[in-house]
C-alpha cells in the first residue's frame, strides 16, 4: 500500500474561507465556506460548506479526499464560535447519497467536541437535507440549534427534525 494513501492531499489555503487541492486523478477540488450573515448574526459566525470538483467527469471517491476535507474542517473549527451548515445539493437527485456520505464521515471522523443537528424537508419528489455543526463549547450552541430549526421551519415543506 502506498504510504501516501493515508495522508490528506496537499492543499492551498487561498484565504480563510477558500481551499483547493488536486486529487490522484488530477481533478481540482475547491472547498469553501460562504458566510451566512443573516442566519444568526447576534450569536455566532455561521457558514455554509461547499465541496466542488472543477470537473464533472466520474471518478472514485478516495480516502485522501475525505482526509483532506476533514483536515480543513478541523482547521475551520479552531475558532470555537464557528458554525457550519451543510445543505445536501438536490440538483442531480443525489441528495440522499450526500447526506449518507456526510453522516458516515461524521461517525468515522468527528470527535466528541463536534455537535451535529439534522433536519429534512420533503415535498413530492423534492428532498432537502441539512445539518448544522458546531463545537460543544460554542458559547452560542443552544441559540444556533434553535435558529437552525427555526430556519428549516420557515420552508413551506413538511419538516422532519
C-alpha positions in Angstrom: 0.0 0.0 0.0 1.2 3.5 -0.9 2.2 5.3 2.3 0.6 8.5 1.0 -2.8 6.8 0.8 -3.3 7.5 4.4 -2.4 11.2 4.2 -4.6 14.1 3.2 -3.7 15.8 -0.1 -1.6 18.8 0.0 -3.9 21.8 -0.2 -3.6 25.5 -0.8 -5.3 28.0 1.5 -6.4 30.8 -0.8 -7.8 32.7 2.2 -9.5 31.9 5.5 -12.6 30.5 3.7 -11.3 29.0 0.5 -9.1 25.9 -0.1 -8.1 24.0 -3.2 -6.3 20.7 -3.8 -5.7 18.2 -6.7 -6.6 14.5 -6.2 -4.8 11.5 -7.6 -6.9 11.7 -10.8 -5.8 15.3 -11.5 -9.2 16.8 -10.6 -9.1 20.1 -8.8 -11.3 20.4 -5.8 -12.4 23.7 -4.3 -13.6 23.7 -0.7 -15.1 26.9 0.5 -17.1 28.4 3.3 -19.7 31.0 2.5 -20.7 33.3 5.3 -24.4 33.3 6.3 -24.6 36.7 8.0 -28.4 36.7 8.3 -28.6 33.2 9.8 -27.8 34.0 13.4 -25.8 37.3 13.4 -26.3 38.0 17.1 -24.8 34.7 18.2 -22.0 33.3 16.1 -20.1 33.1 12.8 -22.0 30.7 10.6 -21.0 29.4 7.1 -22.3 27.0 4.5 -19.8 24.4 3.3 -19.3 23.8 -0.4 -17.1 21.0 -1.9 -16.9 21.2 -5.6 -14.7 19.4 -8.1 -13.9 21.6 -11.1 -14.6 18.7 -13.5 -17.8 16.8 -13.7 -16.2 13.6 -15.0 -16.9 10.5 -12.9 -14.1 9.4 -10.6 -14.0 7.3 -7.5 -14.0 8.9 -4.1 -10.7 8.1 -2.5 -10.0 8.2 1.2 -7.4 11.0 0.7 -10.2 13.4 -0.4 -12.1 12.6 2.8 -9.0 13.1 4.9 -8.3 16.4 3.2 -11.9 17.7 3.9 -11.6 16.5 7.5 -8.3 18.4 8.0 -9.8 21.6 6.5 -12.8 21.2 8.8 -10.6 20.7 11.8 -8.9 24.0 10.9 -12.2 25.7 10.5 -13.4 24.7 14.0 -10.2 26.1 15.6 -12.5 29.1 16.1 -14.9 27.9 18.8 -17.6 30.3 17.7 -17.7 29.0 14.1 -20.8 27.0 13.0 -21.3 25.3 9.7 -24.5 24.4 7.9 -24.3 21.6 5.3 -27.1 21.5 2.7 -27.1 18.4 0.5 -27.4 19.6 -3.1 -30.5 18.2 -4.8 -29.9 19.4 -8.3 -29.0 15.9 -9.6 -31.1 13.7 -7.4 -28.2 12.6 -5.2 -29.1 14.5 -2.1 -29.8 11.3 0.0 -26.4 9.8 -1.1 -24.7 13.1 0.0 -26.5 13.0 3.3 -25.4 9.4 3.9 -21.8 10.2 3.0 -21.6 13.1 5.4 -23.3 11.1 8.1 -20.7 8.4 7.6 -17.9 10.9 7.7 -19.2 12.4 10.9 -19.5 8.9 12.5 -16.0 8.0 11.5 -14.0 11.2 12.0 -15.8 13.5 14.3 -14.8 13.5 17.9 -17.0 14.3 20.9 -16.2 18.0 20.6 -18.4 18.4 17.5 -22.2 18.7 17.8 -24.5 18.0 14.9 -28.2 18.5 14.4 -30.1 17.3 11.3 -33.3 18.3 9.6 -35.0 17.3 6.4 -37.8 18.8 4.2 -39.8 16.8 1.7 -42.4 17.8 -0.9 -43.3 15.4 -3.6 -40.0 14.5 -5.3 -38.1 17.4 -3.7 -36.0 16.5 -0.7 -33.8 18.8 1.3 -31.3 17.5 3.9 -29.5 19.9 6.1 -27.2 19.7 9.2 -25.6 22.2 11.4 -22.3 21.5 13.1 -20.5 23.4 15.8 -18.2 22.8 18.8 -19.9 21.6 22.0 -18.2 24.5 23.8 -19.6 27.1 21.3 -21.0 29.7 23.7 -24.0 30.1 21.4 -24.8 26.4 20.8 -28.4 26.5 22.0 -29.2 29.6 20.0 -27.6 28.1 16.9 -29.6 24.9 17.2 -32.8 26.9 17.7 -32.1 29.3 14.9 -31.3 26.3 12.6 -34.6 24.6 13.3 -36.5 27.9 13.0 -34.9 28.4 9.6 -35.9 24.9 8.5 -39.5 25.5 9.7 -39.8 28.6 7.5 -39.7 26.4 4.5 -43.3 25.5 3.4 -42.3 21.8 3.2 -43.0 19.1 5.7 -40.1 19.3 8.1 -38.7 16.2 9.8 -36.5 17.0 12.8 
